[in-house]
Amino acid sequence: MGSRSFKDLECWQKAHAFVLEVYQVTKSFPEDERYGLISQFRRAAVSIAANICEGYRKMSEADKLRFLNIAQGSLEECRYYIVLSLDINYIDRETSDHLEYLVNGTSWKLNGYAEAIKNNKSSRA
């Protein structure tokens, strides 16, 4: 039996948890990054969860997968922002590892959801 809401999707739950963590972590970034890295990092993180939502109710497999592919692209963008944030000393190694852990879990669930759609299985992933 499929999910009733995008909120039921484990990939969305993980993506949302990642967004919340990105918002928390970027609060400590320098003020002059408000319209730079903070904005870009938050936008990309939100895009992951938002594209999962947008694809959720699409009727065709191709449409669903297109939005999940966009989400995966935003996820990879966030991977870079984690590396950059560490390299310019906005975050420490522990925070970097934690963000990587969250983004990896999101990616894994997102891939599983996409595979379930491709295999025409239950859309609960």
Backbone torsions as a table, in degrees:
resi	resn	phi	psi	omega
1	MET	NA	133.1	-177.3
2	GLY	-77.5	173.4	179.5
3	SER	-78.9	158.2	179.9
4	ARG	-97.4	-18.4	-176.4
5	SER	-148.1	152.9	175.0
6	PHE	-57.9	-25.6	179.8
7	LYS	-65.7	-19.8	178.4
8	ASP	-78.8	-16.6	-177.3
9	LEU	-75.1	126.8	178.9
10	GLU	-62.2	-34.6	179.0
11	CYS	-65.1	-37.9	177.2
12	TRP	-68.8	-42.1	179.5
13	GLN	-58.0	-43.6	179.1
14	LYS	-68.8	-40.2	178.0
15	ALA	-62.6	-42.8	179.8
16	HIS	-64.3	-41.6	177.2
17	ALA	-61.7	-37.7	177.8
18	PHE	-65.2	-43.7	178.2
19	VAL	-57.3	-48.4	-179.1
20	LEU	-59.8	-39.4	179.3
21	GLU	-68.4	-40.9	177.9
22	VAL	-61.2	-43.2	178.0
23	TYR	-60.8	-42.3	-179.3
24	GLN	-65.7	-47.4	-177.0
25	VAL	-65.0	-42.0	-175.8
26	THR	-74.0	-10.1	174.5
27	LYS	-61.3	-27.6	-177.6
28	SER	-90.7	-1.2	178.6
29	PHE	-70.8	156.2	179.8
30	PRO	-57.8	144.2	-179.1
31	GLU	-55.9	-34.3	-177.9
32	ASP	-71.0	-3.6	174.7
33	GLU	-95.0	3.1	-177.4
34	ARG	-50.8	-43.9	-178.1
35	TYR	-102.4	7.4	178.6
36	GLY	-110.6	-111.4	-174.0
37	LEU	-60.8	-39.9	179.6
38	ILE	-58.3	-50.6	-178.8
39	SER	-61.9	-44.8	-178.4
40	GLN	-65.7	-45.0	-179.1
41	PHE	-62.7	-47.6	-179.9
42	ARG	-64.3	-43.2	-179.5
43	ARG	-60.5	-45.4	-179.3
44	ALA	-65.6	-40.7	179.2
45	ALA	-63.9	-45.2	178.8
46	VAL	-62.6	-36.9	-179.5
47	SER	-60.1	-33.9	178.2
48	ILE	-59.5	-57.3	-177.8
49	ALA	-65.1	-40.6	-177.4
50	ALA	-64.7	-38.8	179.8
51	ASN	-72.1	-30.9	172.4
52	ILE	-62.0	-44.6	178.6
53	CYS	-62.2	-46.2	-175.8
54	GLU	-63.8	-38.8	179.6
55	GLY	-75.7	-19.6	-172.9
56	TYR	-55.2	-45.8	-175.5
57	ARG	-96.2	4.3	177.0
58	LYS	-64.9	142.8	-173.7
59	MET	-82.3	-35.9	-176.3
60	SER	-92.9	150.0	177.1
61	GLU	-59.1	-43.0	-178.3
62	ALA	-60.4	-43.2	179.1
63	ASP	-64.4	-45.6	179.0
64	LYS	-57.6	-48.2	-176.6
65	LEU	-67.1	-32.7	177.9
66	ARG	-61.9	-44.9	179.5
67	PHE	-68.5	-35.9	176.9
68	LEU	-67.6	-33.8	176.4
69	ASN	-66.6	-39.7	176.1
70	ILE	-63.1	-43.0	177.7
71	ALA	-59.1	-42.5	-179.9
72	GLN	-65.8	-35.3	175.6
73	GLY	-64.1	-42.7	177.4
74	SER	-65.4	-34.9	177.4
75	LEU	-62.8	-43.2	178.4
76	GLU	-66.0	-35.9	175.4
77	GLU	-59.8	-42.3	178.3
78	CYS	-63.6	-35.8	176.4
79	ARG	-56.8	-41.5	178.3
80	TYR	-65.4	-42.2	-179.3
81	TYR	-63.3	-31.2	175.3
82	ILE	-65.4	-47.8	179.2
83	VAL	-60.0	-47.9	-179.3
84	LEU	-61.0	-46.2	-179.0
85	SER	-60.1	-38.3	176.8
86	LEU	-68.9	-46.3	-175.8
87	ASP	-64.5	-28.0	179.0
88	ILE	-101.9	14.8	173.4
89	ASN	62.7	32.9	172.2
90	TYR	-85.0	-23.6	176.0
91	ILE	-133.7	158.9	177.0
92	ASP	-95.7	174.6	-177.2
93	ARG	-60.0	-40.4	-179.7
94	GLU	-61.5	-43.9	178.7
95	THR	-66.6	-42.3	177.2
96	SER	-58.3	-47.7	-180.0
97	ASP	-62.0	-39.1	179.3
98	HIS	-65.6	-45.3	178.1
99	LEU	-63.2	-40.3	177.1
100	GLU	-62.3	-41.2	177.8
101	TYR	-59.6	-45.7	179.9
102	LEU	-65.5	-43.2	-177.9
103	VAL	-69.5	-35.5	177.3
104	ASN	-65.6	-41.6	178.0
105	GLY	-63.9	-39.4	177.4
106	THR	-64.1	-45.9	-179.4
107	SER	-60.7	-43.9	-179.2
108	TRP	-60.9	-46.0	179.9
109	LYS	-68.8	-36.9	178.5
110	LEU	-64.0	-43.5	176.9
111	ASN	-62.5	-40.8	178.3
112	GLY	-63.3	-40.8	178.1
113	TYR	-63.9	-44.5	179.0
114	ALA	-62.4	-42.0	178.3
115	GLU	-63.4	-39.6	178.5
116	ALA	-62.6	-39.8	178.5
117	ILE	-66.6	-44.8	178.8
118	LYS	-60.3	-38.0	-178.7
119	ASN	-87.8	4.3	177.8
120	ASN	57.5	35.7	177.5
121	LYS	-91.8	-174.3	175.5
122	SER	-54.2	139.3	179.9
123	SER	-82.3	16.7	176.4
124	ARG	-95.3	111.3	-178.7
125	ALA	-135.5	NA	NA
